[in-house]
Amino acid sequence: MAYPFPRSGGSPETPQHLKGMDSSRSKIHRNEINSAPRFMRSAFLVIVAIATLILIFSTFSKRSSRQLDGIPSPKDQFLDYFSHYEGHQDCGITSLELYVPPKILGTNGEKLYPYCKNRATLLKAMSGGGRHGFDTPFFPKSCHYRWYSTAEICMILNRFDAIVFIGDNMLRQIYTAFNILLRENVALGGLKQWEMSETERSACRCENQFVKSECLKFGIARSDDVMKNDRGSGHPSPYYCGRTPHVYLPITDSPALASHAVLNSLLSKNPDSYKPIPIIHSLSLATSLSWPSATASIDEWLGLADAVARNTPFLWLGPVAAGHLKPPSQIMSQGNNALWHFTVEMAKEAHVRDIEHLEMYNLTLQAKSWDGSMYGEKVGLVQAMMVRVSSMLRDHQLVVKTRVILSKSSWPAEQIRLEQS
C-alpha cells in the first residue's frame, strides 16, 4: 500500500478563524483487513493526481502517438496550461488564474528548490495552504506543487493498473475535472457528448458541466464509455492517453452494496500484477457530515480492497468549505464550523487506519461557489491537479503490506528527480 498513498498522515492546518477550537472522539481501530465566467474561477480546482485511461489509444485516436514512456524534463517557464485545450477561448479559462509557479532562481541567480520533496510534505502543504484574497490563486503552505503536462500525467497513470474514485457529489466534480484534463477539453471534456443533442451540448458547455442539474446526467462515470463511444460520436474528444482504466462510483452512505461488484471486478484482474490500483474516497455532505457514516464507508471500502492480494493505495479527501451562498437554514448543520470539525475528526480516523488524506477545506475557503456547497470548473481543475500531483511523489521509506511485496527498483529514480529538480 506504499504507492502512491502509504497509509499515514497528520492533521490538517487549522484556519485562523477556527484556531483554538478542539474536538475529541475515541479512535476506531481498523480490522484486518465525491456558464458564466464569474463562477468558473471556483471550479477547476478539484482533481487530478492519479488516474486515467484504459487501452492503447492507437485503435481509438490519432493522438495515441503523443503518449510517451519516459518522464520529460520539467520546464521552469510556466505558460497558460489550457491554451491548446478545446473550448479554451469560449470558456474564458486560463491556468494563470489558478496557479502561480514558485520562483526557481534566487536574487543572486542561485537555483532554488521550492517544490515539496516527498508526498507527506506535499499533502500537508496542499491541505494547509490558502488564498491571498477572495477567489485569487491558491498557494500551498511551506513548499510548492507542480502542474504537470498531460503527457507527464499519462506517464504517471501508466504506473497503475486502474484508478477508482468512490464518493458523493464533491468527488464527482473532481472526477469530471479529471476527465477534462485528460481529454484536453474545457468545454465538454467531462461529459458524454455522444449522448447529447446539439442543443444540449450548447447548453452544457464550460462551467455548466458542473452547475446545471440538467447537464449532470451526462457526466462521465468510467473511461470505458469514452473509449467505446467517443470516436463515432460526430463530436470526438478522445483521451490524450488510453492505457489505464478509471471509474467513478457514486455513493451517498454506507454500505453501498450496489458498487461492490465494480471494484471487485477491477481488483480481480491481473492478480499477479505489481502495479497498484489507487482508491480515492470522499463522503461528507451526502451524509449530513455524519462521522459514523463516513468512517463506516472508509472501513467498508478498505475491507473490500484488503480482501484481495493487490496493492491498493487509499487516499481520503476531506470536504470543501461552505461558500458565501450557503442557505441560512444550512449554516448550523453544514456551515464552516461543522465542516471543520468533520475535517479534523476524519483526519484522525484516516490516521488511525494508516491512510493518507488530502484536505479541501482551505483550498475552497475563499473560492467562489455557485450554491454555497459545490464549486465549479476552475476549483475542480485545481483539485484534480492536486490529486494527480500527489501520485507523482513517493516517500523515501516504503510501507509495504505483508501480502504485497513491492521492489524498490520498480519505482524509477526519474520519478523523484523530476519533482526535486
Phi, psi and chi 1 to 4 in degrees:
 res  aa     phi    psi   chi1   chi2   chi3   chi4
   1 MET       -   16.9  -60.1  -79.3  -72.5      -
   2 ALA   -78.9  -23.0      -      -      -      -
   3 TYR  -129.5  129.4 -179.5   82.3      -      -
   4 PRO   -95.5   -2.7   34.1  -33.1      -      -
   5 PHE  -123.2   82.4  -49.8  117.5      -      -
   6 PRO   -61.4  147.9   20.7  -27.7      -      -
   7 ARG   -79.4   83.0  -64.2 -175.9  177.0  174.1
   8 SER  -158.5  164.5   61.7      -      -      -
   9 GLY   175.8  168.6      -      -      -      -
  10 GLY  -115.6 -165.4      -      -      -      -
  11 SER   -93.2  147.2  -62.2      -      -      -
  12 PRO   -68.5  158.3   24.0  -32.7      -      -
  13 GLU   -74.2  130.9 -175.9   73.2   12.4      -
  14 THR   -78.4  127.7  -55.0      -      -      -
  15 PRO   -63.3  156.0  -18.9   31.0      -      -
  16 GLN   -59.2  -40.3  -69.8  -66.1  -32.6      -
  17 HIS   -73.4   -5.2   75.2  -71.3      -      -
  18 LEU  -121.0    7.0  -71.8  170.7      -      -
  19 LYS   -62.7  141.8  -67.6 -122.0  174.6  158.2
  20 GLY    97.0  -16.9      -      -      -      -
  21 MET   -78.9  146.2  -64.8 -178.4   60.2      -
  22 ASP  -144.1  158.8 -166.1   12.3      -      -
  23 SER  -148.4  154.8   56.0      -      -      -
  24 SER  -134.6  147.7   61.1      -      -      -
  25 ARG  -159.1  137.9 -176.7  166.1 -175.4 -118.6
  26 SER   -64.1  139.8   58.8      -      -      -
  27 LYS   -80.1  138.3  -64.5 -177.6  177.9  178.8
  28 ILE   -99.1  116.9  -57.7  175.6      -      -
  29 HIS   -81.6  144.0  -69.6  -83.3      -      -
  30 ARG   -79.4  136.9  175.9 -173.5  167.1 -165.7
  31 ASN   -78.1  172.4  -64.4  -34.7      -      -
  32 GLU   -57.1 -173.3  -78.6  -65.4  -44.7      -
  33 ILE   -17.3      -  -34.9 -131.8      -      -
  34 ASN       -      - -151.9  -51.5      -      -
  35 SER       -   66.1  138.3      -      -      -
  36 ALA  -116.9  132.5      -      -      -      -
  37 PRO   -58.6  -27.0  -26.4   33.0      -      -
  38 ARG   -66.8  -27.8   65.4  173.8  -63.7 -178.1
  39 PHE   -87.4  -19.3  -69.6  110.1      -      -
  40 MET   -68.6  -15.2  -64.9  171.3   71.2      -
  41 ARG   -71.0  -12.8  -61.2 -171.9  178.5 -175.7
  42 SER  -100.9   -0.1  -49.2      -      -      -
  43 ALA   -99.2  -46.3      -      -      -      -
  44 PHE   -74.0    0.7  -91.1   44.4      -      -
  45 LEU   -74.7   -0.3  -56.3  177.7      -      -
  46 VAL   -93.3  -21.9 -167.4      -      -      -
  47 ILE  -146.4  178.2 -160.5 -160.2      -      -
  48 VAL  -161.7   99.6  126.5      -      -      -
  49 ALA  -141.4  -25.8      -      -      -      -
  50 ILE  -124.5   19.2  -12.4  177.8      -      -
  51 ALA  -169.3  150.3      -      -      -      -
  52 THR  -170.8 -105.8  127.8      -      -      -
  53 LEU  -108.8 -159.7  -43.0  122.5      -      -
  54 ILE  -127.2  -51.5 -165.0  172.1      -      -
  55 LEU  -124.0  169.4  -59.1  171.0      -      -
  56 ILE   -65.3  131.3  -64.0  178.7      -      -
  57 PHE   -76.1   -7.7 -141.7   89.2      -      -
  58 SER   -60.9  -28.5   57.6      -      -      -
  59 THR   -84.2   -7.0   56.6      -      -      -
  60 PHE  -121.9  -25.0  -65.1   92.9      -      -
  61 SER  -147.8  143.5  169.2      -      -      -
  62 LYS   -70.6  -12.4  -65.3 -179.7  180.0  178.7
  63 ARG   -84.1    1.0  -60.9 -159.0  -71.7  178.0
  64 SER   -62.2  -27.4   60.9      -      -      -
  65 SER   -66.5  -14.2   59.3      -      -      -
  66 ARG   -80.5  -17.5  -62.1 -172.1  -60.4  177.3
  67 GLN   -75.4  125.4 -177.3  166.7  -23.4      -
  68 LEU  -106.0  171.4  -53.2  175.3      -      -
  69 ASP  -112.0  -13.2  -68.0  -51.8      -      -
  70 GLY   -98.3 -178.6      -      -      -      -
  71 ILE  -105.0  112.3  -64.0  -71.2      -      -
  72 PRO   -69.2  156.1   25.2  -32.9      -      -
  73 SER   -72.7  135.2  -60.3      -      -      -
  74 PRO   -70.6  151.3   26.5  -34.6      -      -
  75 LYS  -102.8  136.4  -62.3  178.3  176.5   59.4
  76 ASP   -70.4  -34.6  -69.4  -16.7      -      -
  77 GLN   -75.7  132.4 -174.1  179.0   13.6      -
  78 PHE  -115.3  113.4 -175.4   79.5      -      -
  79 LEU  -104.2 -175.1  -56.4  176.8      -      -
  80 ASP   -65.7  114.7 -177.1    9.3      -      -
  81 TYR   -62.8  -31.7 -172.5   90.1      -      -
  82 PHE  -100.0   10.6  -54.2  123.6      -      -
  83 SER   -61.6  -27.4   60.8      -      -      -
  84 HIS  -101.8    2.5   63.8  -72.9      -      -
  85 TYR   -72.3  146.5  -82.7   34.8      -      -
  86 GLU   -64.4  135.3 -176.9  174.9  -17.2      -
  87 GLY    81.7    7.0      -      -      -      -
  88 HIS   -56.5  -48.3  169.1 -103.2      -      -
  89 GLN   -74.9  -40.8  -67.6 -175.1  -23.7      -
  90 ASP   -61.1  -39.0  -67.6  -15.7      -      -
  91 CYS   -84.8  -15.7  -62.6      -      -      -
  92 GLY    66.8   35.2      -      -      -      -
  93 ILE  -108.4  130.8  -66.6  177.4      -      -
  94 THR  -131.5  137.3  167.2      -      -      -
  95 SER   -67.9  -18.4   59.9      -      -      -
  96 LEU   -66.0  -19.5  -58.1  176.8      -      -
  97 GLU   -79.9  -16.6  -60.3  175.1   87.7      -
  98 LEU  -109.0  -27.0  -50.0  179.5      -      -
  99 TYR  -141.4  127.5  175.2   78.8      -      -
 100 VAL  -113.7  112.2  177.7      -      -      -
 101 PRO   -68.8  152.8   26.8  -35.1      -      -
 102 PRO   -76.5  165.9   31.0  -36.2      -      -
 103 LYS   -74.0  131.3  -67.5 -177.7  178.4  179.6
 104 ILE   -90.5  -31.4  -57.7  -62.7      -      -
 105 LEU  -115.7  141.5  -62.6  177.6      -      -
 106 GLY   -80.1 -178.3      -      -      -      -
 107 THR   -64.8  -26.4   53.9      -      -      -
 108 ASN   -99.9   13.2  -62.5  -38.7      -      -
 109 GLY    86.6    0.4      -      -      -      -
 110 GLU   -72.9  149.4   71.4  -83.3   14.7      -
 111 LYS   -81.0  128.6 -171.0  168.1 -175.5  178.1
 112 LEU   -95.9  160.6  -55.9  176.7      -      -
 113 TYR  -125.6   74.7  -64.7   91.6      -      -
 114 PRO   -81.5  -10.7   31.6  -34.8      -      -
 115 TYR   -84.4  149.5  -64.7  105.8      -      -
 116 CYS   -61.1  139.8  -60.3      -      -      -
 117 LYS   -87.7  -20.7  -63.3  -60.4 -172.2  -64.0
 118 ASN  -150.8  173.8   55.4   50.0      -      -
 119 ARG   -67.9  -35.4 -166.6  171.5   48.0 -104.1
 120 ALA   -62.2  -46.9      -      -      -      -
 121 THR   -70.4  -31.9   57.4      -      -      -
 122 LEU   -64.3  -48.7  176.0   68.2      -      -
 123 LEU   -63.3  -38.7  -69.2  171.8      -      -
 124 LYS   -66.3  -40.2 -175.2  175.7 -178.5  179.9
 125 ALA   -66.2  -44.0      -      -      -      -
 126 MET   -71.0  -34.5  -67.0 -168.9  -63.0      -
 127 SER   -72.0  -31.9  -63.7      -      -      -
 128 GLY  -102.3    9.0      -      -      -      -
 129 GLY   -78.1 -161.8      -      -      -      -
 130 GLY  -175.8 -173.7      -      -      -      -
 131 ARG  -118.5  145.3  -60.3  171.6 -174.7  -91.7
 132 HIS   -96.6   66.3  -56.9  -60.4      -      -
 133 GLY   120.0  159.6      -      -      -      -
 134 PHE   -66.2  126.2 -176.0   76.7      -      -
 135 ASP    61.6   24.3 -145.7   29.8      -      -
 136 THR   -88.2  169.7   56.9      -      -      -
 137 PRO   -58.8  146.5  -26.8   35.8      -      -
 138 PHE   -82.8  137.2  174.1   79.8      -      -
 139 PHE  -118.5  127.3  -76.6   85.1      -      -
 140 PRO   -69.5  165.9   26.9  -33.4      -      -
 141 LYS   -96.6  134.4 -179.2 -179.5  179.4 -179.3
 142 SER    76.7  -49.4  -58.8      -      -      -
 143 CYS  -138.4  166.9   58.9      -      -      -
 144 HIS  -108.7  162.7 -137.1  -71.7      -      -
 145 TYR  -115.6  160.0   71.7  106.3      -      -
 146 ARG  -110.5  143.1 -168.7 -167.4  -55.7  -83.9
 147 TRP   -90.3  123.9  -84.9   47.0      -      -
 148 TYR   -97.6  153.0  -68.9  105.2      -      -
 149 SER   -72.9  166.1   68.3      -      -      -
 150 THR   -62.3  -37.6  -48.9      -      -      -
 151 ALA   -61.6  -40.9      -      -      -      -
 152 GLU   -67.6  -38.7  -68.4  169.6  -41.1      -
 153 ILE   -62.0  -41.5  -65.1  167.6      -      -
 154 CYS   -62.3  -37.4  -71.5      -      -      -
 155 MET   -65.4  -37.4  -63.1  171.2 -158.5      -
 156 ILE   -64.3  -47.0  -62.2  169.5      -      -
 157 LEU   -65.3  -28.9  -64.1  176.4      -      -
 158 ASN   -67.0  -10.3 -166.3   42.0      -      -
 159 ARG   -84.3    0.7  -72.8  160.2  167.4   74.0
 160 PHE  -117.5  153.7  -51.2  127.4      -      -
 161 ASP   -83.8  -28.3  -90.4  -17.0      -      -
 162 ALA  -169.4  168.9      -      -      -      -
 163 ILE  -137.4  134.9  -56.9  165.1      -      -
 164 VAL  -125.0  125.1 -175.3      -      -      -
 165 PHE  -106.4  125.1  -64.4   78.0      -      -
 166 ILE  -129.4  116.8  -54.8  171.7      -      -
 167 GLY   173.5 -171.0      -      -      -      -
 168 ASP   -93.3 -156.2   55.2   12.6      -      -
 169 ASN   -62.4  -32.2  -79.2  -22.2      -      -
 170 MET   -61.6  -44.1 -173.0 -157.5   78.2      -
 171 LEU   -71.1  -30.4 -162.5   59.6      -      -
 172 ARG   -60.1  -41.3  175.0 -171.0   57.1   78.4
 173 GLN   -65.8  -36.7  -69.9 -155.4  -48.7      -
 174 ILE   -65.4  -41.9  -66.7  178.2      -      -
 175 TYR   -66.3  -35.8 -174.6   69.3      -      -
 176 THR   -60.0  -47.0  -64.1      -      -      -
 177 ALA   -65.1  -35.1      -      -      -      -
 178 PHE   -57.6  -44.6 -177.4   74.9      -      -
 179 ASN   -68.8  -35.2  -80.3  -83.7      -      -
 180 ILE   -60.0  -43.6  -74.0  171.9      -      -
 181 LEU   -66.4  -40.9  -69.3  169.3      -      -
 182 LEU   -76.0  -24.4  -70.5  174.0      -      -
 183 ARG   -96.6   -5.2  -60.7  173.9   80.1 -173.3
 184 GLU    51.3   50.3  -63.4 -168.3  -29.8      -
 185 ASN  -144.0   99.4 -175.9  -15.8      -      -
 186 VAL   -80.4  -11.9  -66.5      -      -      -
 187 ALA   -82.2  -48.6      -      -      -      -
 188 LEU  -139.3   15.9  -67.7  168.0      -      -
 189 GLY   -65.0  -18.7      -      -      -      -
 190 GLY   -94.8    3.5      -      -      -      -
 191 LEU  -120.1  157.3  -56.5  179.1      -      -
 192 LYS   -84.8   80.3  -64.2 -179.1  -77.4 -171.6
 193 GLN   -66.3  -18.7   80.1  -78.4    0.6      -
 194 TRP   -71.2  -16.7   59.2   86.9      -      -
 195 GLU   -94.4   -0.4  -65.0 -177.2   -3.6      -
 196 MET  -105.9  146.9  -54.9  168.3   69.7      -
 197 SER   -78.3  168.2   66.6      -      -      -
 198 GLU   -60.5  -37.8 -158.7   63.8   51.6      -
 199 THR   -64.5  -41.8  -60.4      -      -      -
 200 GLU   -68.0  -39.4  -70.8  168.6  -29.5      -
 201 ARG   -62.4  -38.4  -79.1 -169.5  -72.0  -91.4
 202 SER   -68.5  -38.0  178.2      -      -      -
 203 ALA   -76.5  -21.5      -      -      -      -
 204 CYS  -106.8   14.6  -67.0      -      -      -
 205 ARG   -72.7  154.1  -70.1  173.3   62.1   84.0
 206 CYS    59.6 -125.0  -54.5      -      -      -
 207 GLU   -60.6  -28.1  179.1   77.8   -4.8      -
 208 ASN   -66.7  -17.2  -70.4  -21.2      -      -
 209 GLN   -57.7  -28.7  -63.6  175.4   88.0      -
 210 PHE  -102.1  -28.7  -66.0   80.6      -      -
 211 VAL  -110.0  -20.0  -56.5      -      -      -
 212 LYS   -92.7  124.0  -81.8 -164.6  172.2 -176.9
 213 SER   -60.6  -34.1   58.0      -      -      -
 214 GLU   -72.1  -12.9   59.3  -93.1   34.5      -
 215 CYS   -94.5  -21.9  -58.1      -      -      -
 216 LEU   -64.0  -28.6  -58.8 -176.7      -      -
 217 LYS   -66.7  -16.9   63.1 -177.3  179.0 -179.2
 218 PHE   -94.1    5.0  -63.3  112.3      -      -
 219 GLY   -62.9  139.6      -      -      -      -
 220 ILE   -68.8  136.1  -65.6  170.1      -      -
 221 ALA  -116.3  -15.1      -      -      -      -
 222 ARG  -158.3  146.4   54.5 -167.7  -51.5  152.1
 223 SER   -66.2  -28.9   56.6      -      -      -
 224 ASP   -54.4  -39.1  -66.2   25.5      -      -
 225 ASP   -62.7  -39.9  -68.2  -19.6      -      -
 226 VAL   -68.1  -44.5  177.1      -      -      -
 227 MET   -61.2  -35.2  -55.2  -63.5  -73.9      -
 228 LYS   -85.1  -30.5  -66.6  175.5 -178.3  177.0
 229 ASN  -115.1  -20.3  -60.9  -66.5      -      -
 230 ASP   -66.4  -41.3  177.1   77.0      -      -
 231 ARG   -61.0  -37.8 -171.3  177.3 -176.0 -175.4
 232 GLY   -96.9   18.1      -      -      -      -
 233 SER   -81.4  -16.5   65.7      -      -      -
 234 GLY    87.2  -16.9      -      -      -      -
 235 HIS  -133.1   62.3  -64.2  -91.5      -      -
 236 PRO   -66.2  141.2   24.5  -33.8      -      -
 237 SER  -146.1   74.7 -179.0      -      -      -
 238 PRO   -72.8  161.8   28.5  -35.8      -      -
 239 TYR   -67.1  148.7  -74.3  124.1      -      -
 240 TYR   -65.1  -35.9 -173.0   97.8      -      -
 241 CYS  -139.0  159.3   51.3      -      -      -
 242 GLY  -145.7   46.1      -      -      -      -
 243 ARG  -104.3  -25.5  -64.1  176.1 -179.8  171.5
 244 THR  -117.0  117.7  -53.0      -      -      -
 245 PRO   -72.8  150.6   26.0  -32.7      -      -
 246 HIS  -143.6  155.6   49.0   88.5      -      -
 247 VAL  -149.8  148.0   61.2      -      -      -
 248 TYR  -113.3  125.3  164.7   62.5      -      -
 249 LEU  -109.4  107.9  -56.7  179.6      -      -
 250 PRO   -75.3  131.2   26.9  -32.1      -      -
 251 ILE  -137.4  155.9   62.4  171.1      -      -
 252 THR  -128.3   -6.0   57.1      -      -      -
 253 ASP  -166.2 -177.6 -153.3  -15.7      -      -
 254 SER  -132.1  135.5  178.8      -      -      -
 255 PRO   -80.9  158.6   29.7  -35.7      -      -
 256 ALA  -119.6   70.4      -      -      -      -
 257 LEU   -61.7  -31.5  -58.7  178.1      -      -
 258 ALA   -64.0  -21.9      -      -      -      -
 259 SER   -97.2   -4.9  -62.1      -      -      -
 260 HIS   -62.8  -38.8  -73.2 -168.2      -      -
 261 ALA   -62.4  -36.5      -      -      -      -
 262 VAL   -65.9  -46.2  177.3      -      -      -
 263 LEU   -64.4  -44.4  179.6   62.2      -      -
 264 ASN   -60.4  -36.6  -73.2  -28.7      -      -
 265 SER   -64.4  -42.7  175.2      -      -      -
 266 LEU   -67.1  -40.4  -72.3  171.7      -      -
 267 LEU   -71.3  -26.1  -65.1  177.6      -      -
 268 SER   -82.9  -12.6   63.1      -      -      -
 269 LYS   -77.3  141.9  -67.5 -179.5  179.6  178.8
 270 ASN    47.0   59.6  -57.2  -40.4      -      -
 271 PRO   -60.3  -22.6   23.2  -34.1      -      -
 272 ASP   -92.7    2.6  -63.6  -32.6      -      -
 273 SER   -70.1  142.9  173.8      -      -      -
 274 TYR   -85.4  -13.1   70.7   91.4      -      -
 275 LYS   -72.1  138.6  -70.3 -174.5  178.2 -178.9
 276 PRO   -73.6  162.3  -11.7   26.1      -      -
 277 ILE  -124.2   92.8  -61.1 -179.8      -      -
 278 PRO   -67.0  145.2  -16.9   30.4      -      -
 279 ILE  -119.6  122.2  -63.3  175.1      -      -
 280 ILE  -108.2  122.5  -54.2  163.5      -      -
 281 HIS  -129.6  141.9 -176.0   34.8      -      -
 282 SER  -158.7  140.8 -176.9      -      -      -
 283 LEU  -158.9  115.9 -173.0   62.7      -      -
 284 SER  -143.0  -83.4   53.7      -      -      -
 285 LEU   -62.8  -28.7  -68.9  178.9      -      -
 286 ALA   -62.8  -23.8      -      -      -      -
 287 THR  -103.0   10.7   67.9      -      -      -
 288 SER    57.8   38.4  -61.7      -      -      -
 289 LEU    59.7   42.4  -57.5 -178.6      -      -
 290 SER   -83.9  113.5  167.6      -      -      -
 291 TRP   -62.3  -44.7  -56.4  -19.4      -      -
 292 PRO   -59.2  -40.1  -25.2   35.5      -      -
 293 SER   -67.0  -41.5  -64.6      -      -      -
 294 ALA   -67.7  -42.8      -      -      -      -
 295 THR   -68.3  -36.0   53.1      -      -      -
 296 ALA   -63.2  -36.7      -      -      -      -
 297 SER   -67.3  -41.6 -175.4      -      -      -
 298 ILE   -58.3  -48.0  -69.8  178.4      -      -
 299 ASP   -64.6  -34.8  -70.7  -25.2      -      -
 300 GLU   -60.6  -49.7  173.0 -172.0   -1.7      -
 301 TRP   -79.1  -30.6  -64.4  101.9      -      -
 302 LEU   -64.3  -40.1  -79.5  177.2      -      -
 303 GLY   -62.2  -42.4      -      -      -      -
 304 LEU   -64.8  -41.5  -73.1  172.4      -      -
 305 ALA   -67.4  -39.0      -      -      -      -
 306 ASP   -79.6   -9.1  -71.5  -14.8      -      -
 307 ALA   -76.5  -11.9      -      -      -      -
 308 VAL  -119.5  154.9  -63.1      -      -      -
 309 ALA   -85.8   61.9      -      -      -      -
 310 ARG  -124.5  153.4  -70.6  -60.6  -55.3  -94.1
 311 ASN   -80.8  109.1 -172.0   18.6      -      -
 312 THR  -125.1   80.7   51.6      -      -      -
 313 PRO   -57.5  146.9  -19.4   31.2      -      -
 314 PHE  -130.8  127.4 -157.0   98.0      -      -
 315 LEU  -125.0  122.2  177.0   66.9      -      -
 316 TRP   -93.6  132.2  168.1  -98.6      -      -
 317 LEU  -107.2  125.2  -62.4 -174.8      -      -
 318 GLY   -75.1  169.2      -      -      -      -
 319 PRO   -76.1  161.7   31.6  -37.0      -      -
 320 VAL   -79.4  162.0  -64.5      -      -      -
 321 ALA   -75.5  165.8      -      -      -      -
 322 ALA   -79.4  132.0      -      -      -      -
 323 GLY   -80.8  170.9      -      -      -      -
 324 HIS   -70.5  -11.4   64.5  -69.7      -      -
 325 LEU  -100.2   14.5  -64.6  178.5      -      -
 326 LYS   -60.4  127.3  175.2   76.4   75.9  172.2
 327 PRO   -58.2  139.4  -24.1   34.3      -      -
 328 PRO   -54.7  -31.7  -26.1   35.2      -      -
 329 SER   -67.4  -16.1   60.4      -      -      -
 330 GLN  -105.5   -1.5  -61.5  178.7    7.8      -
 331 ILE   -62.8  -41.8  -68.0  -62.2      -      -
 332 MET   -68.3  -43.3  -69.6  -59.5  -65.5      -
 333 SER   -88.1  -27.3   61.7      -      -      -
 334 GLN  -132.4   20.0  -62.2 -177.7   13.8      -
 335 GLY   -77.8 -176.8      -      -      -      -
 336 ASN   -68.2  -30.5  -79.7  -27.5      -      -
 337 ASN   -63.6  -47.0  -76.6  -10.0      -      -
 338 ALA   -64.9  -40.7      -      -      -      -
 339 LEU   -66.5  -38.1  -75.5  160.7      -      -
 340 TRP   -69.9  -41.1 -179.2 -111.4      -      -
 341 HIS   -59.1  -42.3  -82.9  -63.7      -      -
 342 PHE   -62.1  -43.5 -178.2   88.3      -      -
 343 THR   -58.7  -47.7  -64.7      -      -      -
 344 VAL   -65.2  -45.8  171.0      -      -      -
 345 GLU   -65.8  -40.1  -70.0  -57.2  -39.9      -
 346 MET   -72.1  -28.7  -68.0  -50.7  -60.4      -
 347 ALA   -63.8  -38.8      -      -      -      -
 348 LYS   -63.6  -43.5  -65.9  177.2 -177.7  177.9
 349 GLU   -64.3  -38.3  -60.6  -67.0  -10.8      -
 350 ALA   -64.6  -40.9      -      -      -      -
 351 HIS   -64.5  -41.8 -177.0   67.1      -      -
 352 VAL   -59.9  -37.0  166.9      -      -      -
 353 ARG   -87.6    3.6  -70.9  156.5  176.2   78.9
 354 ASP    61.4   40.1 -160.2   22.2      -      -
 355 ILE  -119.3  153.9   62.1  175.3      -      -
 356 GLU   -84.7  158.8  -71.7 -168.7  -31.9      -
 357 HIS  -141.3  146.7   54.8   91.8      -      -
 358 LEU  -125.7  122.6  173.3   62.0      -      -
 359 GLU   -92.8  141.1  -51.4  -54.6  -21.1      -
 360 MET  -107.1    0.3  -64.2  -67.2  158.1      -
 361 TYR   -64.5  -56.7 -175.4   92.3      -      -
 362 ASN   -63.9  -34.3  -77.1    3.7      -      -
 363 LEU   -58.3  -37.4  169.5   66.9      -      -
 364 THR  -105.8    0.5   51.5      -      -      -
 365 LEU   -60.3  -37.4 -171.7   57.7      -      -
 366 GLN  -117.6   27.3  -66.7 -168.8   78.4      -
 367 ALA   -94.4  158.4      -      -      -      -
 368 LYS   -83.9  124.9 -171.8  175.8  -64.4 -178.2
 369 SER  -113.3  145.8  170.1      -      -      -
 370 TRP   -86.7  -14.1   57.0  -84.2      -      -
 371 ASP  -143.2    6.0   67.4   -9.8      -      -
 372 GLY    91.8  -13.4      -      -      -      -
 373 SER  -122.9  -38.1  -63.3      -      -      -
 374 MET  -114.0  149.5  -55.5  -55.4  -65.9      -
 375 TYR  -115.7  164.8  -66.7   81.2      -      -
 376 GLY   -95.2 -152.5      -      -      -      -
 377 GLU   -67.6  -41.9 -169.1  170.8   20.6      -
 378 LYS   -68.1  -43.3  -69.1 -174.2  176.5 -179.7
 379 VAL   -62.8  -41.4  169.2      -      -      -
 380 GLY   -60.9  -38.3      -      -      -      -
 381 LEU   -67.7  -38.7  -72.8  174.1      -      -
 382 VAL   -66.7  -42.3  173.7      -      -      -
 383 GLN   -60.3  -44.1  -71.2  174.5  -52.8      -
 384 ALA   -63.4  -40.1      -      -      -      -
 385 MET   -65.8  -39.7 -177.1   65.1   71.9      -
 386 MET   -63.6  -39.5  -71.8  168.4   64.3      -
 387 VAL   -64.8  -44.2  172.3      -      -      -
 388 ARG   -73.9  -32.0   76.1 -176.5  178.3 -173.2
 389 VAL   -63.7  -37.5  164.4      -      -      -
 390 SER   -65.6  -20.7   66.0      -      -      -
 391 SER   -81.7  -13.2   72.4      -      -      -
 392 MET   -78.1  -31.8 -174.3   65.4 -171.9      -
 393 LEU   -94.7  150.3  -69.5  177.0      -      -
 394 ARG  -130.1  149.3   66.2  175.6  174.9   93.2
 395 ASP   -73.6  164.1  -70.4  -38.4      -      -
 396 HIS   -71.9  -26.9  -63.1  -63.9      -      -
 397 GLN  -103.6  131.4  -69.4 -176.3  -22.6      -
 398 LEU   -94.4  131.9  -67.4  179.9      -      -
 399 VAL  -105.6  108.5 -179.0      -      -      -
 400 VAL  -111.8  132.4 -176.8      -      -      -
 401 LYS   -63.9  147.7  -67.0  173.8   60.7  179.0
 402 THR   -62.6  -26.8   56.8      -      -      -
 403 ARG   -90.5   -7.9  -63.6 -175.3  -48.5  -80.5
 404 VAL  -126.6  112.0 -178.1      -      -      -
 405 ILE  -100.2  118.5  -61.2  176.3      -      -
 406 LEU  -120.6  120.6 -147.6   54.6      -      -
 407 SER   -73.8  135.6  170.4      -      -      -
 408 LYS   -60.2  -29.3  -70.7 -174.5 -179.5 -179.5
 409 SER   -67.6  -12.3   62.8      -      -      -
 410 SER   -77.3  -10.0   64.5      -      -      -
 411 TRP  -108.1  109.0  -52.0  118.4      -      -
 412 PRO   -59.2  144.3  -21.4   32.0      -      -
 413 ALA   -65.3  -27.2      -      -      -      -
 414 GLU   -59.1  -28.7  -70.8   82.8    0.0      -
 415 GLN   -63.5  -34.8 -168.3  171.0  -25.3      -
 416 ILE   -79.8  -44.4  -58.0  -72.3      -      -
 417 ARG   -63.4  -31.6  -70.9 -159.8  -64.0  -92.2
 418 LEU   -61.7  -45.0  173.1   64.7      -      -
 419 GLU   -75.0  -28.7 -167.5   62.8   30.2      -
 420 GLN   -89.6  -10.3  -66.6 -177.3  -23.4      -
 421 SER   -74.7      -   61.1      -      -      -
